[in-house]
Amino acid sequence: MIDIKEIMSLLPHRYPFLLVDRVIELEPHKNAVGIKNVSFNEPFFQGHFPGNPIMPGVLVVEAMAQVAGILAFKSGIEGSAVYFMSIDNVKFRKPVLPGDQLRFEVEVTHKRGSVWKFSGKAYIDGKVASEADFVAMVSDKTL
């Protein structure tokens, strides 16, 4: 298991943009499973939407990408940051609400040098909440 302290040593993200609480499974170069406990105190719920709090879908996809970044770094890739290059086939199937626990399952579908392709799904209680295919690049440079 990878706890929040180790996640913070791997990713440059910090509150309120660090969206992964722990990684419970990881097989280098293959796949990872991350967890996000969604609390009513999340800052985005204040405006999305008052009286009907729903986690923005783009943040669910970002959290998937953060799990992918952890997977890349734990696979021995060198670099200081992971950057999105493209996001495809995104689907939102279930709203994410306060009190939900998101389970992100991310797998490597292709890699070449510093460019990695991933497929990810976010689950709530065993049901797909969202899914996406995305490409990321690991870089030492600040863009």
C-alpha positions as CSV (number, residue, x, y, z in Angstrom):
1,M,0.0,0.0,0.0
2,I,1.2,3.5,-0.8
3,D,0.0,6.1,1.8
4,I,-0.5,9.8,1.5
5,K,3.0,10.7,2.6
6,E,4.6,8.6,-0.1
7,I,2.1,9.9,-2.7
8,M,3.2,13.4,-1.8
9,S,6.8,12.4,-2.3
10,L,5.9,11.2,-5.8
11,L,3.5,13.8,-7.1
12,P,3.9,17.6,-7.0
13,H,0.2,18.1,-6.3
14,R,-1.0,19.5,-3.0
15,Y,-4.3,20.4,-1.3
16,P,-6.8,21.1,-2.7
17,F,-5.6,19.5,-5.9
18,L,-4.1,16.2,-4.6
19,L,-7.0,13.9,-5.3
20,V,-5.7,10.4,-4.3
21,D,-5.7,9.3,-0.6
22,R,-3.8,6.0,-1.1
23,V,-2.9,3.3,-3.6
24,I,-3.8,-0.2,-2.5
25,E,-2.5,-2.2,-5.5
26,L,0.3,-1.5,-7.9
27,E,2.1,-3.7,-10.4
28,P,4.9,-1.6,-12.1
29,H,4.5,-1.0,-15.8
30,K,1.0,-2.7,-15.7
31,N,-1.7,-1.3,-13.4
32,A,-2.6,0.5,-10.1
33,V,-5.6,0.9,-7.9
34,G,-6.1,4.1,-6.0
35,I,-8.7,5.3,-3.5
36,K,-10.3,8.8,-2.9
37,N,-12.6,9.3,0.0
38,V,-15.0,12.1,-1.1
39,S,-15.8,14.4,1.8
40,F,-18.5,17.1,2.0
41,N,-15.7,19.5,3.0
42,E,-14.1,19.3,-0.4
43,P,-13.7,22.9,-1.7
44,F,-15.3,22.3,-5.1
45,F,-18.7,21.4,-3.4
46,Q,-19.2,25.0,-2.4
47,G,-19.9,26.0,-6.0
48,H,-20.6,22.7,-7.7
49,F,-23.5,22.8,-7.0
50,P,-25.0,24.7,-4.0
51,G,-27.7,22.5,-2.5
52,N,-26.8,19.6,-4.8
53,P,-23.1,18.8,-4.4
54,I,-21.5,16.8,-7.2
55,M,-17.8,16.2,-7.7
56,P,-16.8,17.8,-11.1
57,G,-16.2,15.1,-13.7
58,V,-12.9,16.7,-14.8
59,L,-11.6,16.2,-11.2
60,V,-12.5,12.5,-11.4
61,V,-10.5,12.2,-14.6
62,E,-7.6,14.2,-12.9
63,A,-7.6,11.8,-10.0
64,M,-7.4,8.9,-12.4
65,A,-4.4,10.6,-14.0
66,Q,-2.8,11.1,-10.6
67,V,-3.0,7.4,-10.0
68,A,-1.4,6.9,-13.4
69,G,1.4,9.3,-12.4
70,I,2.1,7.3,-9.3
71,L,2.1,4.1,-11.4
72,A,4.6,5.7,-13.8
73,F,6.9,6.9,-11.0
74,K,6.8,3.6,-9.1
75,S,7.7,1.9,-12.4
76,G,11.0,3.6,-12.3
77,I,10.4,6.4,-14.9
78,E,12.6,9.4,-14.4
79,G,11.2,12.9,-14.3
80,S,9.6,15.5,-12.0
81,A,6.1,15.8,-13.3
82,V,3.5,14.0,-15.4
83,Y,1.5,16.1,-17.9
84,F,-1.7,15.2,-19.8
85,M,-1.2,15.1,-23.5
86,S,-4.7,13.9,-24.5
87,I,-7.9,12.5,-23.0
88,D,-10.3,10.4,-25.1
89,N,-13.4,8.3,-24.7
90,V,-14.4,10.0,-21.5
91,K,-17.8,8.8,-20.1
92,F,-19.5,9.9,-16.9
93,R,-22.0,7.3,-15.8
94,K,-22.8,8.1,-12.2
95,P,-22.5,11.3,-10.2
96,V,-19.9,11.4,-7.4
97,L,-21.4,12.6,-4.2
98,P,-20.1,13.5,-0.7
99,G,-19.6,10.3,1.3
100,D,-18.7,8.2,-1.8
101,Q,-15.4,6.3,-2.0
102,L,-13.9,6.3,-5.5
103,R,-11.8,3.3,-6.6
104,F,-9.6,4.2,-9.5
105,E,-8.4,1.3,-11.6
106,V,-5.7,2.4,-14.1
107,E,-3.8,0.2,-16.6
108,V,-1.0,0.9,-19.0
109,T,-2.0,0.2,-22.5
110,H,1.1,1.4,-24.3
111,K,4.4,3.1,-23.4
112,R,7.3,4.5,-25.4
113,G,10.0,6.5,-23.7
114,S,8.5,9.2,-21.6
115,V,5.0,8.9,-23.2
116,W,2.5,6.5,-21.6
117,K,-1.0,5.6,-22.6
118,F,-3.5,4.6,-20.0
119,S,-7.1,3.3,-19.6
120,G,-8.8,4.2,-16.4
121,K,-12.1,3.6,-14.6
122,A,-13.5,5.1,-11.5
123,Y,-15.9,2.9,-9.4
124,I,-18.4,3.7,-6.7
125,D,-19.6,0.6,-4.8
126,G,-18.5,-1.7,-7.7
127,K,-20.3,0.4,-10.4
128,V,-18.5,2.4,-13.0
129,A,-18.9,6.1,-12.3
130,S,-16.6,7.3,-15.1
131,E,-14.0,6.0,-17.5
132,A,-11.3,7.5,-19.9
133,D,-8.4,6.7,-22.0
134,F,-5.5,9.2,-21.7
135,V,-1.9,9.9,-22.7
136,A,0.6,11.5,-20.4
137,M,4.2,12.5,-20.7
138,V,6.8,12.4,-17.9
139,S,9.1,15.4,-18.0
140,D,11.9,17.1,-16.0
141,K,10.9,20.4,-17.5
142,T,8.4,22.9,-16.1
143,L,6.0,23.7,-18.9
